[in-house]
Amino acid sequence: MCGILAVLGCADWSQAKRARVLACSRRLKHRGPDWSGLFQCESNFLAQQRLSIVSPLSGDQPLYNKDRTVVVVANGEIYNHKKIRKQFAAKHAFTTGSDCEVIIPLYEEYGENFVNMLDGVFSFVLFDTRNKTYMAARDAVGVNPLYIGWGSDGSVWISSEMKALHEDCPKFELFPPGHLYSSAAAGFRRWYNPEWFLEHVPATPYQPRVLREAFEKAVIKRLMTDVPFGVLLSGGLDSSLVASVTKRHLVETEAAEKFGTELHSFVVGLEGSPDLKAAREVADYLGTIHHEFHFTVQDGIDAIEEVIYHNETYDVTTIRASTPMFLMARKIKALGVKMVLSGEGSDELLGGYLYFHFAPNKEEFHKETCRKVKALHQYDCLRANKATSAWGLEVRVPFLDKEFIEVAMSMDPEWKLYDPDLGRMEKWVLRKAFDVEEEPYLPKHILYRQKEQFSDGVGYNWIDGLKAFTEQQVTDEMMKNAAEEYPYNTPINKEAYYYRMIFERLYPQDSARETVPWGPSIACSTPAAIEWVAQWKASNDPSGRLIASHNDSSAAGPAAHTEDVGHTSCKGIVNGVVTANGNGHINGVVPNGKTNGILG
């Protein structure tokens, strides 16, 4: 993971301006502590802060073609770079081992129409000195962050993070995933146009082997590394499958030749938290070298301002989940590890959140998964990327592999539906795909373990502690005047208000607050899914309630929790009804029209 900044078409290109660009670029140094570079061509600047994962002894940026007329700065991993290198071996003189260098021959061969040929995650800016044009692009679903802004002098600023441009651009916004920006065309166009983006309901039958092999390929290609790596392991389904597949195929990779076949796994939690116990069990089964990190509620509270600074959001759920991840990333980097694999994206693709139990039909289910995947760049992708890159640690997410997304989103959603009569729990299609008798990937009780939201899994006292702390920091009078103080995305509770105060101090611009999503949500749903249940629309708590949905509910555990959140709360059901296994009724409403809400 790296940090890039491009400032293009400045009115001033003096040494003072160059110094300003360098100063702004250094705000991204946490993303790339290994090297920095700056290219200038008259009024155009391209800067990069590098985290070296592939070819650390070469590949410093900016990258150039042979006569240095085409220049690129990139933050990304191009997993098919070796194939592309072979394609252009006779035409292009490669000068580095960087996987991102293949962007240059692709541009020289196809102009701007090459981005869909890249298999990986990326954000990049390319400048052509011959005609003074430039283009920028972001990966399919926005795994890597990117922002675009406009200076008062007419310049265009493009940056990995908002902090490098927010003071210099009166207007800025998120660079949309799956798009490219062209100076020649003077605007955006979408390069990623999958069939699922239109939200048409697919009809491809469920094929367990196809789904399993697509995921295994996604994991294997992400083992492309020249530095030590590991896996994040919470003990839940998604991270456990990532760890299992990595462990199984590691011996076949070049990484094994460099670092051996031992796999390191990492988990974070409060003392006695569910994730610590579950992760240890999976680690013992897989035989990983397991590292368990503990934190206290006070550790988390003390880190919140840094988390908001790095994550550039005031979304409550994102901050809750980011804080333990932020603390863990620092510990991992201290061990000399620079890259980890993680399990983000599965719940969005496969309808893993418990509110999906109440989808009225497969059409609505599929449309909601489409909406969730489209919004990932503002939630889980943002959290996973920024909370770890704060310490120069790269996270790779195989569930968001472009080919795996295609397989998962092309499946007839009938197979994804929660159906207790058929013994199908959430994400049954994934569980079933890896439920093999010979050489099992995971024990069955782990394979069929119900989802635990990350901010809950690290320890239930974490949420209680945050609420108690923010209750002391924000007065009732402040809440009474919340709409006047924050008319845009008004905080609805004290925790949200506290985070907003910090965000506004760090990023006071209108454009900054507009980059954060907001709106009614039930248990992590999009606003559209609230239409599924009439009582959800009538609720005085439009953002949902965090209610227990576990087999081991107890007064000391999540069953004791009912809480309002600032935007999304990704566990359990709503309106104060505690639901064993997440399958109870909501004011008489039964999931998917079933009369028996028992998981198989």
N, C-alpha and C positions, 0 to 999 in steps of 0.2 A: 504494500500500500504506500502511496506517495501523495504529495501535495503539489498541485499545479496552479499557476496563476498566469493569465494572459491579459495584457492591457494593449488594446489595438486601436489605432487611429487617434492618438493623443494630439492635442494642439501644441503641446510642449514636449520636446524630447531632449531637454537639457540634462546635464549631470544631476541636477537636483531632482528631476523627474525619475531618472534611473535609480537614484538613492531611495526615492519614495516607493518605487516598485519593489526594490529589494527589501525594504522594511516591511511592506505588506506581505511579501512572500515568506519572510521569516516567521510570520504568525502561523504558518503551516509546518514549521520545522518539526513539531511533534509527530506529524505524519511521515516524515522522511528525514530522520536524523543522520543518515549515512553520507549524504553528499548534497550539494546544491549547485545549480547552474542557471545562467541567465543569458538569453540571446536578445540582441537589439538590432532592429533594422529601421532606422529613422524613427518614426513615431510608433513603432510596434515592439512590444516586449513579450517574451515568453520565458517564464521562470518555473523551476521545478525543485522540490525538496524530495530526495530519493530515499526510499526504504528498499534496500537491495535484497531480493528473494531469489531471483533467477540471475545467474551470471554476476555475482557481486563484484568481481574484479574488472568487469567491463560493463558497458550498458549505462554509464553515466549520461545524464540528459542535460540539455536538449540533444535530440538525435537528428542526424543530417543524412541527406543523400550524398553521392560521391562528390558533386561540385558545390555542395552546401547551399543549393538554391531552394531546397525544401527542408523545413525545420518542424520538428514535432516535440511537444512535451506531453507526457501521458502518465496516467495513474491507472494501472490495470495489469491483468494477467491474461495473455492470449494463449489459450491452451492448444490451439492448432498451429502454433507458430512454426514448428518444425516442418509440417506439411507445406506451409506457404513458402518457407525458405527453399525447399526443394523445387517448388514451382518456379521460383525466380532466380535460382542459382546461376543460370547463364546470363541473366539480364541485369542483375543488381549485385553490386559489390558490398556485401554486408561487412560492417566494420566493428560491430559489437555482438555480444551474445544475448542482448536484450530481446525478450519476446516481443516487445512493442515496436522494434525496428521494422517489423513486417508491414506496419502501417504505411511506410514510405513507398515501397515498390507497388503496393496495391493502389495507392493514390496515383502514382505515375502511369500505371497501366489502365485504370478504370475511372480516373477522375474522382468525383465525390461519390460515385455509386459502388462503393465497396464495403460499406460498414457491415452489411448483413453477412459478409464472408468471414467476419471475425467470430470465433467461438471463444467466448470468455466474458469477463467483466472489465469495464474500462470507462474512462473519461479522458478525452484528449483534445488538444488544439493543434492544428497543422497550419503553418504559414508558408505560402509560396512567394518567394522574393521576386520571381520573374514578373508576376502581374499584380503583386501586392494584395492578393486575395487570401482569405483564410476560411477554415471550416473547423467546427467543433462537434463532438458527438458524445453521447452517453449510452451506456449499455441498455439492454432490452427492458429490464424492469427496475433499473436504478439501484443496483447493488452498490455501486460507487457513487458518492455524492457529487453534485455539481450545481453551481449557481451562475447566473448571468446578471450583469448590471450595466447601467448606462451612466457614464460620467457627464457632468454639466458641460464639458467641452465636446461632447458628441462621441467620446471614446466608448468602446465596448470592453467590459471586464468579464472574464470568465475564471472562476475559482472553484477549487475543491470544497472550500468551506466559506461560509458567509463572513467570517471574521476578517478575511483578507480584503474584502471590498466594501463592507457596509459603511465605512466612514467616507469613502471616496465616490460613492454612487448615490445620487438622490433617489434613484429607482433601481430595485433589483428584485429577483425572483428565483424560484427553483428552475433549473434547466430540466425540461421534461424528459423522463426516461424514454428510450426508444426513438429519440429524435436526433437530428443533426441541424446545426445552424450554419448557414452559408452566407458569407459576405457578398458573394456574387449574386445570390438570389435575394439578399437582404431580408432573410427571415428563416424560420424553422420549417422543417418537413419531417414527417415520420418515416423512419427507415425500417422499423419493426412492425410488421403488419400480419400477425398470426390470425388464423380463422377465429380463435376464441375471443379476440378483441372485440368482435362484433356482437358477442354474447349470444350467438346462435347455439341452440342446444345440440351437442354432438350425438352421434349414434354408434360410435365405434364400441364393440363389445369389450368388456373387461378381460384382459389377458394378463394373468398374474406374472407369468414369466417375462413378458415384454416390459412390464412396469419394474420388475426386480432388476432386469439386466440394464435398463436405462439408468436406474439409480446407481448401480455398481459402476457403470461407465463414467457417470458424473463424478463419483468419488475418486476413481482411479486417475482421471485426468487432472484432478486437483492435488495430486501428490507430486506434481511438477515443482521441484524446489531444490535449491542449492544451499539451504540453511536448515538448522534443526526445527522440527515442527511437532505438533501434538494435536489432540482433539479435546474439545469442550464436552464434558460428560455429566449431565444432570441425573442420569438414570431413567429418564423418560424415554418414550418410544423413539423419537426422532434422533436425539443425540446418541442413543444406544445403537441405533442402526448405522449411523455415521461411523461410530467407533468400531463396530463389528465388521463392516465392509472394509474399512481402512486396515484393520488388523489382518483380515483374511488375504488381502491383495498386496499388502506392503512388500512382501518378499519378492514380488514380480517387478518392482519399480527400480528406477535408477537411484531413487532416494535411499533405498535399502543398501545399495552398494556403498553409499557415502556415510550413512549414519546407522546402519544395522537395522535389524527387524524388530527391535523393541519399540513399542508405542507408548508414548506418555499421554496420560489423560489428566484432566483438571476439573475441579468442581469448587464452588464457593457456597458458603452458607453460614447462618448462625449456628451455634452449638446445638446439636440435636435436631437440625432441620431435616425435612423429608428428603431433599436432594442428596445430602451427605450419605445417608443410609442407602438410598437406591443406587447412587453412583458407585459406592464401594462394592455393592453386590454385583453390578455389571462388570466393573473393573476386575474383580476376582474371577468372574466367569471367563472373561476374554484374556486375562493374563497381561493387562497393561501395567506399566509403572505409574501408579496413581498418586496424584498430588491433591491434597485436601486443604483448602484455605478457609479459615474462619474469619468472620468480622463481627463487630458489635453494632448495635443500632446507632450508638454514638459515632462510630467510625463512618457509617453511612451518612448520617446527618452532617458531619463535618465535611464530607466530600460533595455535598449537593451543589454548592455554588460552582465548583470545578466541573461537575457533570453537566450543568446547564450551559456553562461556557463552551464546553467541547461539543455537546450534542446539539446546541443551538435550537432548543425547543422548550416549551412550557407545558407540553402534554403530560398529564399526570402519570399515566401508565408507563409511558416511555421513560420518564425520570425514575420511577420506582424500579423498573427492571434494569435500567442502565447503571444504577449506582453499584450494585454488587458486581456487575460485569466490569465496570471501570476499576474497582478495587482488585478484582482477580487479574485483570490484564497487566497491572503493574507487577504483581507477583510473578506471573508467567514470564514477562520480559526479563525480570531479574534473574531468572534461571537460564537465560541465554536462548530462549525460544523466540522465534520471530514470526511464526505462522501457525495458525490453528484452524481446524475444520469445525464447523458448527451446524446445527440442525434447523436454522430458520427457513420458513417458507412452506413447510409441509401442511400446516393448519390452514393456510389460505388456499392452497391448491386442492386439498382433499376435504375441506369442510370439517376440520378438526375441532373447532370451537364448539362448546356445548350448545350454544343457541341455534346451531344448525339442526339440532334435533327437531326444531319446530318449523322447519321449512315446509310450506304447504304442499309442494310438489317438486319434481325434479327440475322443472324449468326455473323456478325461483331459486332453488339451491344453486344451480349452475350460474345464474346471473350474479348471485351474491359472491361466489368464488371469483368470478371475473372482476367484480368491483374490489374485492379484497386484494387480489394480486396487483391490480392497477395502483393501489394505494400503498403497497409495501414500502416504496421509497421514502414515505413520510413516517413510517413506524418502525417495523422490525429491521429493515435494511439500514435505516438511519442509526438505530440503536447499536446494532452489532458492529457497524463500521466505525462510528465515531467514538463509542465508548472504549474500543480497543486501540484504535489508531492514536488516541490521546497519549498512549505510551509506546508508539512505534511497533504495535503488534498487528499483524494482518489476519483477518478472519475470512475464510472461504466457505461458501454455502452451497453444497452440492444439490440440495433440493431445488435451487433456483438456476440450475443448469438449463440452458435454452432448449436442449433436446428433451430433457426430462419434463420440463413445463409442457412441451408439445404433447408428450404421451399422456400426462396426467389430465390436461385440459381437453384432450380429444376423446376421452372416455365418456361413454353414456353415463350421465350423472345418476341414473337409477341405481347403479352399483355403489355409489358413495352415500346414499341416503341411510340415515339411522333407521334400523328396522329390527326391533327386539324379537319379533315373531320369527325372523330368519336368523337370529343370533348375530346381528350386525351392529356393532358399536361404531362410534366415530372413527374414521380412518381405517375401517375394516379392510378396504382394498389393499392398503399398504401392509397391514398386519398379516393378511392372508398371503400376500405375495412372498413374504419372508418366513412363513410358517412351513418349513420343510423338515421332514423327519430325519433324513441323512445329513449329517454335519450341520445341525441347526445353527442359525445365526445368533439366536437368543433363547433363553428358557421361555416357555409359554407364558408364565405369569408375568414376565417382564414385557414380552411381546404384546400382551393384552392389558398392560397397565394403563389406567386412565390418565389423561393429560393433567399435568400440574403446571399452572402458570408460573413462569420463572420467578416473578417477584413474590409469589407465595411459597414456591418450592425451597427458596433459600432460607425460609423461616417465617412463620406466621407473625411473630412479634415484630418483624420488620415493618409491616404495614401499620400495626398498632402504634409502634414507636413514632413513625412519621406523623400519624394523625395527632397523637398526643403532643408532639413537639410543635407542630404548626398551629394547633389550638391555642398554645401559649403565645405564639408570635403574632397572630392576627386577631384583632379585637372584633367584637360584634359590631361596633360602630364602623369599622373599616369594611366589614361585609355589607352593612346597610348601604354604604356609598360605593359599592363595587362597580355598579353600572356607570356611575358618573366618572369614577377613576379610570375604568377600563371599558369604554363603550364597545370596543371591538373584542369579540370572544370573551365576554364577561365571565370571570371565574364564578363558579357556583358553590364553592365551599372554601374553607380556610386553607386546606392543603394546596389547592389550585391557585389561590390568591398569593400564597407565600412564594410559590415557584414563579408566578408572574412578576412579582416585585423584583426578583433577582434578574429575570430575563430582561425586563424593561431597563434596568440599570446597565446591563451589559450591551444590549442591542435596542436602543430607544427609537429606532426609525419605524415609520409606518410599514415600510416594505418588510422589515424583519418580522413583525408580528403577523403579517399576512402569509408568511411561509409556513406557519404552523396550522395544521388542520384542526377543526373544531366542529361541533354539531352533536345532535342527539344520537345516542348509541346505547344498545342494550347488550351487556356482556360481550363487548368487542365487536358488535355488529356495525355495519354501515347504517346510515339513516334510513335507507330504503327497506332494510330488513325489519324495521320497527312496524311496518305495515302488516307483518305476518300475524300479529296478535293484537286484538283490539285493546286489551288491557295495557299493553306496552305504550300505546299512543296516549292513553289517558293517565299514565303514571306521572306523578309530580317529580319523579327522578328520571328525566329523559336519558341520562347517561348510564342507567342500569345500577344494579346492586351486586356486590360481591357476596355470593351465598355459597355455602358448602356444596360440594358435589362429589364427595369421596366416600369410599367404603369405610374408612376409619375415622369418620366424623366424631368429634368429641367436643366437650365444652372448651377444652384448651386448644383445640385445633380450629380449622376454618369454619366449622359450623357455628362458631361463636361470632362470626364476622358478618355484619351488614354495613355497607359503607357506600357513600357517594364518591364518585371520582370525577375529575375535571373533564375527561372526554370518554375514554373507553376503559372498561373493566373486563378482563378476559377470562373470568371464571364464573361458573355457576349460573343460576337463573335469578329471576327478579321478583319484585314486589313482596319481599320479605318471606318467601316460602322456601324453607330448607328442603333440599331435594336429595335424597340418598342416591348416590351414583349419578347425580345430574339428570335423573329421568322422571322427576316428579311433575306434578301438574302446575300450571300457572293460572290460579283462579279458575280452575276447572278445565283449562286447556291441556290437551294431551299431545305430546310430540308426534308429528307426522300422522295424526289421526289414530294412533294406536291406543288401545285400552290397557295395555300392560307395559309400563315403562321400566322394564327390568333389562339390564344389559345381559347379552349372551356371553 
